[in-house]
Amino acid sequence: MKTNLFKRKKKSVDGLPPYGWFGRYASWEAAVAETSGYAQPTILQKTKEALCKVRDGKAVYERDSVLFSKKEYPFSIIASLLYIAAQQQNTLHVLDFGGSLGSTYFQVRDFLRPLKRLTWHIVEQSAYVDVGRQEFEDDQLKFFRTIEESMAHTGPHVILLSSVVQYLEDPHSFLSMLSTKDVPYLLFDRTAFVREGEDRLTIQRVPPEIYDASYPAWFLNEEAFLAHFSRYCVMADFSSYVVGESDLFIDGELAGYDKGFLFERR
């Protein structure tokens, strides 16, 4: 899950900001060799602590393990989910791929309370699934290790992918697989695209006040991304709700942007 890096002030000796996105790597292995990775226990622990406070009413909103005093609503996501529910007799089954411990669920659930029925399945790394089942699972919110495991339990109306595709080793193979699933809607949010040229593999360095980590991060070519979804039509596209993510900097230069899409199966 991408971390907001837009309040950078310090610069390193070479004039570049110390945190953000850097480089143009030829392979995933080369980028991994220079990063600490996302599967660190400290990231999971901090995310768990933050979302426990949200769950218990001690905080209003969490994003990327950071707590906020005022909730920011992703209204494009909320509107999309309510539109989908309206097509399904006021019920909604969400498969949230890479959904952490429920970040988006807790962010939008107040708007989904009028629905007759809601299920929210999160597909995540095994460590997150273990914590999710122990700390957060209830009648609505469930955790699974694979898309197939979730779909065997409940067929989703929509697969939601929020700031996740760019952190996969082979995003195009994943997108090709995803497009073959018999799911009525696909909903992408906060997906990183390069402004010019082909896909670009970078390293993302996270400010230590959030957590001390770095990991590979793709910026995708938008046209190549859309080519995976010929079986779908684009119902809507929208910018990120997070301030600053419409302009993303690589090596200190404006080179990318975040965007979302709602796809409807033809």
MIDOSE-1310 file (N, C-alpha, C; in nm, 2 decimals, decimal comma, always signed):
residues 266
mktn	+0,08/-0,12/+0,00/+0,00/+0,00/+0,00/+0,09/+0,12/+0,00; +0,06/+0,21/-0,09/+0,15/+0,33/-0,11/+0,13/+0,43/+0,01; +0,24/+0,48/+0,05/+0,24/+0,58/+0,16/+0,25/+0,72/+0,10; +0,17/+0,81/+0,16/+0,17/+0,95/+0,12/+0,31/+1,02/+0,15
lfkr	+0,37/+1,07/+0,05/+0,51/+1,12/+0,07/+0,52/+1,27/+0,02; +0,41/+1,34/+0,03/+0,41/+1,47/-0,03/+0,43/+1,59/+0,06; +0,47/+1,56/+0,19/+0,51/+1,67/+0,28/+0,66/+1,67/+0,30; +0,74/+1,62/+0,20/+0,88/+1,62/+0,21/+0,93/+1,76/+0,21
kkks	+1,03/+1,79/+0,30/+1,10/+1,92/+0,30/+1,25/+1,91/+0,29; +1,30/+1,80/+0,35/+1,45/+1,79/+0,35/+1,50/+1,74/+0,21; +1,62/+1,77/+0,18/+1,68/+1,72/+0,06/+1,82/+1,65/+0,10; +1,85/+1,55/+0,02/+1,98/+1,48/+0,05/+2,09/+1,56/-0,01
vdgl	+2,21/+1,51/+0,00/+2,33/+1,58/-0,04/+2,33/+1,60/-0,19; +2,27/+1,50/-0,27/+2,27/+1,52/-0,41/+2,16/+1,60/-0,46; +2,08/+1,66/-0,37/+1,97/+1,75/-0,41/+1,84/+1,69/-0,42; +1,83/+1,56/-0,42/+1,71/+1,48/-0,43/+1,64/+1,47/-0,29
ppyg	+1,51/+1,46/-0,29/+1,44/+1,44/-0,16/+1,48/+1,30/-0,11; +1,50/+1,28/+0,02/+1,54/+1,14/+0,07/+1,44/+1,04/+0,06; +1,31/+1,08/+0,04/+1,20/+0,98/+0,04/+1,12/+1,00/-0,08; +1,05/+0,90/-0,13/+0,98/+0,90/-0,25/+1,01/+0,79/-0,35
wfgr	+1,01/+0,82/-0,48/+1,04/+0,71/-0,58/+1,17/+0,75/-0,66; +1,24/+0,64/-0,68/+1,38/+0,66/-0,74/+1,41/+0,55/-0,84; +1,49/+0,59/-0,94/+1,55/+0,49/-1,03/+1,47/+0,44/-1,14; +1,53/+0,36/-1,23/+1,47/+0,29/-1,34/+1,54/+0,16/-1,35
yasw	+1,48/+0,06/-1,29/+1,54/-0,07/-1,27/+1,50/-0,17/-1,38; +1,60/-0,25/-1,42/+1,58/-0,34/-1,53/+1,51/-0,47/-1,49; +1,51/-0,50/-1,36/+1,44/-0,62/-1,32/+1,39/-0,61/-1,17; +1,29/-0,69/-1,14/+1,24/-0,69/-1,00/+1,35/-0,73/-0,90
eaav	+1,43/-0,83/-0,95/+1,54/-0,88/-0,86/+1,64/-0,77/-0,82; +1,67/-0,68/-0,92/+1,76/-0,57/-0,90/+1,71/-0,47/-0,80; +1,58/-0,45/-0,81/+1,51/-0,35/-0,72/+1,50/-0,41/-0,58; +1,47/-0,54/-0,57/+1,45/-0,61/-0,44/+1,59/-0,60/-0,37
aets	+1,70/-0,62/-0,44/+1,83/-0,63/-0,38/+1,86/-0,50/-0,31; +1,80/-0,39/-0,34/+1,83/-0,26/-0,28/+1,72/-0,21/-0,18; +1,63/-0,30/-0,15/+1,51/-0,26/-0,06/+1,50/-0,35/+0,06; +1,43/-0,31/+0,16/+1,40/-0,39/+0,28/+1,27/-0,48/+0,26
gyaq	+1,18/-0,44/+0,17/+1,07/-0,52/+0,14/+0,95/-0,47/+0,22; +0,83/-0,52/+0,18/+0,70/-0,48/+0,24/+0,66/-0,58/+0,36; +0,71/-0,70/+0,35/+0,67/-0,80/+0,44/+0,76/-0,80/+0,57; +0,76/-0,68/+0,63/+0,83/-0,66/+0,76/+0,74/-0,67/+0,87
ptil	+0,77/-0,74/+0,98/+0,68/-0,74/+1,10/+0,65/-0,60/+1,16; +0,74/-0,51/+1,15/+0,72/-0,38/+1,20/+0,60/-0,31/+1,13; +0,59/-0,33/+1,00/+0,48/-0,26/+0,92/+0,35/-0,32/+0,96; +0,34/-0,45/+0,97/+0,22/-0,52/+1,02/+0,18/-0,48/+1,16
qktk	+0,28/-0,47/+1,25/+0,25/-0,44/+1,39/+0,19/-0,29/+1,40; +0,26/-0,20/+1,32/+0,21/-0,06/+1,33/+0,07/-0,05/+1,27; +0,05/-0,12/+1,16/-0,09/-0,12/+1,10/-0,19/-0,18/+1,19; -0,16/-0,29/+1,26/-0,25/-0,35/+1,35/-0,28/-0,25/+1,46
ealc	-0,18/-0,19/+1,52/-0,21/-0,10/+1,63/-0,30/+0,02/+1,59; -0,27/+0,07/+1,47/-0,35/+0,19/+1,42/-0,50/+0,14/+1,40; -0,52/+0,03/+1,33/-0,66/-0,01/+1,30/-0,73/-0,06/+1,42; -0,66/-0,11/+1,52/-0,73/-0,14/+1,65/-0,79/-0,02/+1,71
kvrd	-0,72/+0,09/+1,70/-0,77/+0,22/+1,76/-0,89/+0,26/+1,68; -0,89/+0,25/+1,54/-1,01/+0,28/+1,46/-1,12/+0,19/+1,50; -1,10/+0,06/+1,50/-1,20/-0,04/+1,54/-1,27/-0,01/+1,67; -1,18/+0,04/+1,77/-1,23/+0,06/+1,91/-1,29/+0,20/+1,93
gkav	-1,29/+0,28/+1,82/-1,34/+0,42/+1,83/-1,25/+0,52/+1,89; -1,12/+0,48/+1,91/-1,02/+0,57/+1,96/-0,95/+0,66/+1,86; -0,98/+0,63/+1,73/-0,93/+0,71/+1,62/-1,03/+0,70/+1,51; -1,03/+0,80/+1,42/-1,13/+0,80/+1,32/-1,09/+0,74/+1,18
yerd	-0,96/+0,74/+1,16/-0,92/+0,71/+1,02/-0,77/+0,67/+1,02; -0,74/+0,56/+0,94/-0,61/+0,51/+0,92/-0,58/+0,50/+0,77; -0,46/+0,54/+0,73/-0,41/+0,51/+0,60/-0,26/+0,48/+0,60; -0,23/+0,37/+0,55/-0,09/+0,33/+0,54/-0,02/+0,33/+0,68
svlf	-0,10/+0,28/+0,78/-0,06/+0,27/+0,92/-0,06/+0,40/+1,00; -0,09/+0,52/+0,93/-0,09/+0,65/+1,00/-0,23/+0,68/+1,04; -0,24/+0,73/+1,16/-0,37/+0,78/+1,21/-0,40/+0,92/+1,18; -0,52/+0,96/+1,15/-0,56/+1,10/+1,11/-0,67/+1,14/+1,21
skke	-0,68/+1,27/+1,24/-0,78/+1,32/+1,33/-0,91/+1,35/+1,25; -0,90/+1,35/+1,12/-1,02/+1,37/+1,04/-1,02/+1,27/+0,93; -1,14/+1,21/+0,90/-1,15/+1,11/+0,80/-1,15/+1,17/+0,66; -1,07/+1,12/+0,57/-1,08/+1,16/+0,43/-1,16/+1,05/+0,36
ypfs	-1,26/+1,09/+0,29/-1,35/+0,99/+0,22/-1,31/+0,97/+0,07; -1,29/+0,85/+0,03/-1,27/+0,83/-0,12/-1,41/+0,82/-0,19; -1,46/+0,94/-0,22/-1,60/+0,94/-0,27/-1,62/+0,87/-0,40; -1,52/+0,86/-0,48/-1,53/+0,78/-0,61/-1,55/+0,64/-0,58
iias	-1,48/+0,59/-0,48/-1,50/+0,45/-0,44/-1,63/+0,42/-0,38; -1,67/+0,51/-0,29/-1,81/+0,50/-0,23/-1,92/+0,50/-0,33; -1,91/+0,60/-0,42/-2,01/+0,61/-0,53/-2,01/+0,48/-0,61; -1,90/+0,43/-0,65/-1,89/+0,31/-0,73/-1,95/+0,19/-0,65
llyi	-1,92/+0,18/-0,53/-1,97/+0,06/-0,45/-2,13/+0,07/-0,44; -2,18/+0,19/-0,41/-2,32/+0,21/-0,40/-2,39/+0,19/-0,54; -2,33/+0,23/-0,65/-2,38/+0,20/-0,78/-2,39/+0,05/-0,80; -2,28/-0,02/-0,77/-2,28/-0,17/-0,79/-2,39/-0,23/-0,70
aaqq	-2,40/-0,19/-0,57/-2,50/-0,25/-0,49/-2,65/-0,22/-0,54; -2,67/-0,11/-0,60/-2,80/-0,08/-0,66/-2,84/-0,18/-0,77; -2,73/-0,23/-0,84/-2,76/-0,33/-0,95/-2,78/-0,47/-0,89; -2,76/-0,48/-0,76/-2,76/-0,62/-0,69/-2,86/-0,62/-0,58
qntl	-2,97/-0,55/-0,60/-3,09/-0,55/-0,50/-3,04/-0,51/-0,36; -2,95/-0,41/-0,36/-2,91/-0,35/-0,24/-2,83/-0,44/-0,15; -2,75/-0,53/-0,22/-2,65/-0,62/-0,15/-2,52/-0,59/-0,21; -2,41/-0,62/-0,14/-2,28/-0,60/-0,20/-2,18/-0,70/-0,14
hvld	-2,11/-0,77/-0,23/-2,00/-0,86/-0,19/-1,87/-0,81/-0,25; -1,78/-0,76/-0,16/-1,66/-0,70/-0,21/-1,54/-0,80/-0,18; -1,45/-0,81/-0,28/-1,33/-0,88/-0,26/-1,22/-0,77/-0,27; -1,16/-0,74/-0,16/-1,06/-0,64/-0,15/-0,92/-0,70/-0,15
fggs	-0,86/-0,69/-0,27/-0,73/-0,76/-0,29/-0,62/-0,66/-0,23; -0,54/-0,71/-0,14/-0,43/-0,63/-0,08/-0,49/-0,52/+0,02; -0,60/-0,56/+0,08/-0,67/-0,46/+0,16/-0,62/-0,44/+0,31; -0,50/-0,49/+0,33/-0,44/-0,47/+0,47/-0,53/-0,54/+0,57
lgst	-0,55/-0,47/+0,68/-0,64/-0,52/+0,79/-0,77/-0,46/+0,79; -0,81/-0,40/+0,67/-0,94/-0,34/+0,66/-0,94/-0,19/+0,64; -0,83/-0,13/+0,59/-0,82/+0,01/+0,58/-0,94/+0,08/+0,51; -0,97/+0,03/+0,39/-1,08/+0,08/+0,31/-1,21/+0,05/+0,37
yfqv	-1,22/-0,07/+0,42/-1,35/-0,11/+0,48/-1,39/-0,02/+0,59; -1,30/+0,01/+0,68/-1,33/+0,10/+0,79/-1,35/+0,24/+0,75; -1,29/+0,28/+0,63/-1,30/+0,41/+0,58/-1,44/+0,44/+0,52; -1,50/+0,34/+0,46/-1,62/+0,36/+0,38/-1,75/+0,29/+0,44
rdfl	-1,73/+0,22/+0,54/-1,84/+0,13/+0,59/-1,97/+0,21/+0,64; -1,94/+0,34/+0,69/-2,06/+0,42/+0,73/-2,16/+0,44/+0,61; -2,10/+0,46/+0,49/-2,19/+0,48/+0,38/-2,26/+0,36/+0,33; -2,21/+0,24/+0,37/-2,27/+0,11/+0,33/-2,37/+0,05/+0,43
rplk	-2,39/+0,12/+0,54/-2,48/+0,06/+0,64/-2,62/+0,04/+0,60; -2,68/+0,13/+0,51/-2,81/+0,11/+0,46/-2,84/-0,02/+0,38; -2,73/-0,08/+0,33/-2,74/-0,20/+0,24/-2,81/-0,31/+0,32; -2,89/-0,39/+0,25/-2,95/-0,51/+0,31/-2,85/-0,61/+0,35
rltw	-2,74/-0,62/+0,28/-2,64/-0,72/+0,31/-2,50/-0,67/+0,26; -2,40/-0,69/+0,34/-2,26/-0,65/+0,30/-2,17/-0,76/+0,34; -2,08/-0,81/+0,25/-1,97/-0,89/+0,29/-1,85/-0,83/+0,23; -1,74/-0,83/+0,31/-1,61/-0,77/+0,27/-1,50/-0,87/+0,29
hive	-1,45/-0,92/+0,18/-1,34/-1,02/+0,19/-1,21/-0,95/+0,16; -1,11/-0,97/+0,25/-0,98/-0,91/+0,22/-0,88/-1,03/+0,19; -0,81/-1,02/+0,08/-0,71/-1,12/+0,04/-0,57/-1,05/+0,06; -0,49/-1,12/+0,14/-0,37/-1,06/+0,19/-0,26/-1,16/+0,21
qsay	-0,14/-1,11/+0,25/-0,03/-1,20/+0,29/-0,08/-1,28/+0,41; -0,02/-1,40/+0,43/-0,06/-1,49/+0,53/-0,05/-1,43/+0,67; +0,05/-1,35/+0,70/+0,07/-1,28/+0,83/-0,05/-1,19/+0,86; -0,09/-1,12/+0,75/-0,20/-1,02/+0,77/-0,33/-1,10/+0,79
vdvg	-0,35/-1,21/+0,72/-0,47/-1,29/+0,73/-0,48/-1,35/+0,88; -0,37/-1,39/+0,93/-0,37/-1,45/+1,07/-0,41/-1,34/+1,17; -0,35/-1,22/+1,16/-0,39/-1,11/+1,25/-0,53/-1,06/+1,22; -0,57/-1,06/+1,10/-0,71/-1,01/+1,06/-0,81/-1,11/+1,12
rqef	-0,79/-1,24/+1,11/-0,89/-1,33/+1,16/-0,89/-1,32/+1,31; -0,78/-1,30/+1,38/-0,78/-1,29/+1,52/-0,83/-1,16/+1,58; -0,81/-1,05/+1,51/-0,84/-0,92/+1,57/-0,96/-0,85/+1,51; -0,99/-0,88/+1,38/-1,09/-0,79/+1,31/-1,20/-0,87/+1,25
eddq	-1,19/-0,99/+1,23/-1,30/-1,07/+1,16/-1,43/-1,07/+1,23; -1,54/-1,05/+1,15/-1,67/-1,06/+1,21/-1,77/-1,11/+1,10; -1,90/-1,09/+1,12/-1,99/-1,15/+1,02/-1,97/-1,08/+0,88; -1,93/-0,96/+0,88/-1,91/-0,89/+0,75/-1,77/-0,90/+0,69
lkff	-1,67/-0,88/+0,78/-1,53/-0,87/+0,74/-1,46/-1,01/+0,75; -1,41/-1,06/+0,64/-1,34/-1,19/+0,64/-1,20/-1,18/+0,57; -1,11/-1,27/+0,61/-0,98/-1,26/+0,55/-0,94/-1,40/+0,49; -0,87/-1,38/+0,37/-0,84/-1,50/+0,29/-0,70/-1,48/+0,23
rtie	-0,64/-1,60/+0,20/-0,50/-1,59/+0,15/-0,49/-1,58/-0,01; -0,60/-1,62/-0,07/-0,60/-1,62/-0,22/-0,74/-1,57/-0,27; -0,74/-1,52/-0,39/-0,86/-1,48/-0,46/-0,95/-1,60/-0,47; -0,90/-1,72/-0,51/-0,98/-1,84/-0,53/-1,04/-1,88/-0,40
esma	-0,97/-1,87/-0,29/-1,03/-1,91/-0,16/-1,15/-1,82/-0,12; -1,13/-1,69/-0,15/-1,24/-1,60/-0,12/-1,36/-1,63/-0,21; -1,34/-1,65/-0,34/-1,45/-1,67/-0,43/-1,52/-1,80/-0,41; -1,45/-1,90/-0,36/-1,52/-2,02/-0,33/-1,62/-2,01/-0,21
htgp	-1,59/-1,91/-0,13/-1,68/-1,88/-0,01/-1,80/-1,80/-0,05; -1,77/-1,69/-0,13/-1,88/-1,60/-0,17/-1,83/-1,54/-0,31; -1,92/-1,54/-0,41/-1,89/-1,48/-0,53/-1,90/-1,33/-0,52; -1,79/-1,26/-0,55/-1,79/-1,11/-0,54/-1,87/-1,04/-0,65
hvil	-1,93/-0,93/-0,61/-1,99/-0,84/-0,72/-1,87/-0,75/-0,77; -1,77/-0,73/-0,69/-1,66/-0,64/-0,74/-1,53/-0,68/-0,67; -1,43/-0,67/-0,74/-1,29/-0,68/-0,69/-1,23/-0,54/-0,68; -1,19/-0,51/-0,56/-1,14/-0,38/-0,53/-0,98/-0,39/-0,51
lssv	-0,91/-0,30/-0,58/-0,77/-0,30/-0,57/-0,72/-0,16/-0,55; -0,69/-0,12/-0,43/-0,65/+0,01/-0,39/-0,50/+0,02/-0,36; -0,43/+0,09/-0,44/-0,28/+0,11/-0,43/-0,21/-0,03/-0,40; -0,23/-0,12/-0,49/-0,17/-0,25/-0,48/-0,11/-0,31/-0,60
vqyl	-0,16/-0,28/-0,72/-0,11/-0,34/-0,84/+0,04/-0,31/-0,87; +0,07/-0,18/-0,84/+0,21/-0,14/-0,86/+0,31/-0,20/-0,77; +0,27/-0,28/-0,67/+0,36/-0,34/-0,58/+0,37/-0,49/-0,61; +0,32/-0,54/-0,71/+0,33/-0,68/-0,75/+0,45/-0,70/-0,84
edph	+0,51/-0,81/-0,83/+0,63/-0,84/-0,91/+0,60/-0,84/-1,05; +0,49/-0,90/-1,09/+0,45/-0,91/-1,24/+0,31/-0,86/-1,25; +0,29/-0,73/-1,25/+0,15/-0,68/-1,26/+0,07/-0,72/-1,38; +0,14/-0,73/-1,49/+0,07/-0,76/-1,62/+0,01/-0,90/-1,62
sfls	+0,09/-1,00/-1,56/+0,04/-1,13/-1,55/-0,08/-1,14/-1,46; -0,07/-1,06/-1,35/-0,18/-1,06/-1,25/-0,30/-1,00/-1,32; -0,29/-0,89/-1,39/-0,40/-0,82/-1,45/-0,46/-0,91/-1,56; -0,38/-0,99/-1,63/-0,44/-1,08/-1,73/-0,52/-1,19/-1,66
mlst	-0,47/-1,24/-1,55/-0,55/-1,34/-1,48/-0,68/-1,28/-1,42; -0,67/-1,15/-1,37/-0,78/-1,09/-1,31/-0,89/-1,07/-1,41; -0,86/-1,03/-1,53/-0,96/-1,00/-1,64/-1,04/-1,13/-1,68; -0,99/-1,25/-1,65/-1,06/-1,37/-1,68/-1,16/-1,41/-1,57
kdvp	-1,15/-1,35/-1,46/-1,24/-1,39/-1,35/-1,39/-1,34/-1,39; -1,48/-1,42/-1,35/-1,62/-1,40/-1,38/-1,68/-1,30/-1,28; -1,63/-1,18/-1,28/-1,67/-1,08/-1,18/-1,73/-0,96/-1,25; -1,85/-0,92/-1,21/-1,92/-0,81/-1,28/-1,84/-0,68/-1,29
yllf	-1,77/-0,64/-1,18/-1,71/-0,51/-1,17/-1,57/-0,53/-1,12; -1,48/-0,45/-1,17/-1,34/-0,43/-1,12/-1,32/-0,28/-1,08; -1,27/-0,26/-0,96/-1,26/-0,12/-0,92/-1,11/-0,10/-0,87; -1,04/-0,01/-0,94/-0,90/+0,02/-0,91/-0,90/+0,16/-0,85
drta	-0,82/+0,18/-0,75/-0,80/+0,31/-0,69/-0,65/+0,33/-0,66; -0,60/+0,46/-0,67/-0,46/+0,49/-0,63/-0,36/+0,40/-0,70; -0,38/+0,39/-0,83/-0,29/+0,31/-0,92/-0,19/+0,40/-0,99; -0,06/+0,37/-0,98/+0,04/+0,46/-1,03/+0,07/+0,44/-1,17
fvre	+0,07/+0,55/-1,25/+0,10/+0,54/-1,39/+0,22/+0,64/-1,43; +0,29/+0,60/-1,53/+0,40/+0,69/-1,58/+0,34/+0,79/-1,68; +0,39/+0,91/-1,68/+0,34/+1,01/-1,77/+0,38/+0,99/-1,91; +0,50/+0,93/-1,93/+0,54/+0,91/-2,07/+0,62/+0,77/-2,07
gedr	+0,61/+0,70/-2,19/+0,69/+0,59/-2,21/+0,63/+0,46/-2,15; +0,72/+0,36/-2,15/+0,68/+0,22/-2,10/+0,68/+0,22/-1,95; +0,63/+0,10/-1,90/+0,63/+0,08/-1,75/+0,77/+0,11/-1,70; +0,77/+0,17/-1,58/+0,90/+0,20/-1,51/+0,90/+0,14/-1,37
ltiq	+1,00/+0,07/-1,34/+1,02/+0,01/-1,21/+1,11/+0,09/-1,13; +1,07/+0,13/-1,01/+1,14/+0,22/-0,92/+1,15/+0,16/-0,79; +1,22/+0,23/-0,70/+1,22/+0,20/-0,56/+1,15/+0,31/-0,48; +1,06/+0,27/-0,39/+1,00/+0,37/-0,30/+1,06/+0,36/-0,17
rvpp	+1,10/+0,48/-0,12/+1,16/+0,49/+0,02/+1,06/+0,57/+0,11; +1,03/+0,51/+0,22/+0,92/+0,56/+0,30/+0,98/+0,64/+0,42; +0,93/+0,76/+0,45/+0,98/+0,84/+0,56/+0,98/+0,76/+0,69; +1,08/+0,76/+0,77/+1,09/+0,67/+0,89/+0,98/+0,71/+1,00
eiyd	+0,93/+0,83/+0,99/+0,82/+0,87/+1,09/+0,70/+0,79/+1,06; +0,68/+0,73/+0,94/+0,57/+0,64/+0,91/+0,61/+0,50/+0,94; +0,71/+0,45/+0,88/+0,78/+0,33/+0,91/+0,91/+0,32/+0,83; +1,01/+0,25/+0,88/+1,14/+0,25/+0,81/+1,13/+0,13/+0,71
asyp	+1,11/+0,17/+0,58/+1,10/+0,06/+0,48/+1,12/+0,12/+0,34; +1,15/+0,03/+0,25/+1,16/+0,06/+0,11/+1,12/-0,07/+0,03; +1,07/-0,05/-0,09/+1,02/-0,16/-0,17/+1,01/-0,12/-0,31; +1,02/-0,22/-0,40/+1,00/-0,19/-0,55/+0,86/-0,14/-0,57
awfl	+0,85/-0,05/-0,67/+0,72/+0,01/-0,71/+0,72/+0,04/-0,86; +0,61/-0,01/-0,92/+0,60/+0,01/-1,06/+0,52/+0,14/-1,09; +0,55/+0,20/-1,20/+0,47/+0,30/-1,26/+0,43/+0,25/-1,40; +0,30/+0,22/-1,42/+0,25/+0,15/-1,54/+0,22/+0,24/-1,65
neea	+0,23/+0,20/-1,77/+0,18/+0,27/-1,89/+0,03/+0,25/-1,89; -0,05/+0,36/-1,89/-0,19/+0,35/-1,88/-0,25/+0,27/-2,00; -0,20/+0,29/-2,12/-0,26/+0,22/-2,24/-0,24/+0,07/-2,22; -0,12/+0,03/-2,18/-0,10/-0,11/-2,16/-0,18/-0,17/-2,05
flah	-0,20/-0,09/-1,95/-0,29/-0,13/-1,84/-0,43/-0,16/-1,89; -0,49/-0,06/-1,96/-0,62/-0,07/-2,01/-0,64/-0,19/-2,11; -0,54/-0,22/-2,18/-0,55/-0,33/-2,28/-0,59/-0,47/-2,22; -0,57/-0,48/-2,09/-0,60/-0,61/-2,03/-0,76/-0,63/-2,01
fsry	-0,83/-0,52/-2,03/-0,97/-0,52/-1,99/-1,07/-0,51/-2,11; -1,04/-0,58/-2,22/-1,12/-0,57/-2,34/-1,26/-0,63/-2,31; -1,27/-0,72/-2,21/-1,40/-0,77/-2,17/-1,49/-0,68/-2,09; -1,43/-0,57/-2,06/-1,50/-0,47/-1,97/-1,51/-0,33/-2,04
cvma	-1,60/-0,25/-2,00/-1,61/-0,11/-2,04/-1,57/-0,03/-1,92; -1,52/+0,09/-1,95/-1,48/+0,18/-1,84/-1,60/+0,26/-1,81; -1,66/+0,24/-1,69/-1,77/+0,32/-1,64/-1,73/+0,45/-1,59; -1,61/+0,46/-1,53/-1,56/+0,59/-1,48/-1,41/+0,58/-1,46
dfss	-1,34/+0,69/-1,47/-1,21/+0,70/-1,42/-1,19/+0,83/-1,34; -1,10/+0,83/-1,25/-1,10/+0,94/-1,15/-0,96/+0,95/-1,09; -0,93/+1,07/-1,04/-0,80/+1,09/-0,97/-0,80/+1,04/-0,83; -0,69/+1,03/-0,77/-0,68/+0,99/-0,63/-0,74/+1,09/-0,54
yvvg	-0,80/+1,04/-0,43/-0,86/+1,14/-0,34/-0,75/+1,19/-0,24; -0,63/+1,13/-0,24/-0,53/+1,18/-0,16/-0,46/+1,30/-0,22; -0,45/+1,41/-0,14/-0,40/+1,53/-0,19/-0,25/+1,51/-0,23; -0,22/+1,55/-0,36/-0,08/+1,54/-0,40/-0,05/+1,43/-0,49
esdl	-0,14/+1,32/-0,49/-0,11/+1,20/-0,57/-0,14/+1,22/-0,72; -0,20/+1,33/-0,76/-0,21/+1,35/-0,90/-0,08/+1,39/-0,97; +0,02/+1,42/-0,89/+0,15/+1,46/-0,94/+0,25/+1,38/-0,86; +0,31/+1,28/-0,92/+0,41/+1,20/-0,85/+0,55/+1,22/-0,91
fidg	+0,65/+1,23/-0,83/+0,79/+1,26/-0,87/+0,88/+1,14/-0,86; +0,95/+1,12/-0,96/+1,06/+1,01/-0,96/+1,19/+1,08/-0,98; +1,28/+1,05/-0,89/+1,41/+1,12/-0,90/+1,40/+1,27/-0,90; +1,30/+1,32/-0,82/+1,28/+1,46/-0,81/+1,21/+1,53/-0,93
elag	+1,17/+1,45/-1,03/+1,11/+1,51/-1,15/+0,97/+1,46/-1,16; +0,88/+1,54/-1,21/+0,74/+1,51/-1,23/+0,73/+1,40/-1,34; +0,69/+1,28/-1,30/+0,70/+1,17/-1,40/+0,58/+1,07/-1,39; +0,49/+1,09/-1,29/+0,38/+1,00/-1,27/+0,26/+1,06/-1,21
ydkg	+0,15/+0,98/-1,20/+0,03/+1,02/-1,14/-0,05/+0,90/-1,09; -0,14/+0,92/-1,00/-0,22/+0,81/-0,94/-0,36/+0,83/-1,01; -0,43/+0,72/-1,04/-0,56/+0,72/-1,10/-0,64/+0,60/-1,06; -0,77/+0,61/-1,08/-0,86/+0,49/-1,05/-0,95/+0,47/-1,17
flfe	-1,01/+0,35/-1,17/-1,10/+0,31/-1,28/-1,21/+0,22/-1,22; -1,33/+0,24/-1,27/-1,44/+0,14/-1,25/-1,47/+0,07/-1,38; -1,45/-0,06/-1,38/-1,47/-0,14/-1,50/-1,60/-0,22/-1,48; -1,69/-0,22/-1,58/-1,81/-0,30/-1,58/-1,80/-0,41/-1,69
rr	-1,83/-0,53/-1,66/-1,82/-0,64/-1,76/-1,92/-0,62/-1,87; -1,88/-0,64/-1,99/-1,97/-0,62/-2,11/-2,07/-0,73/-2,11
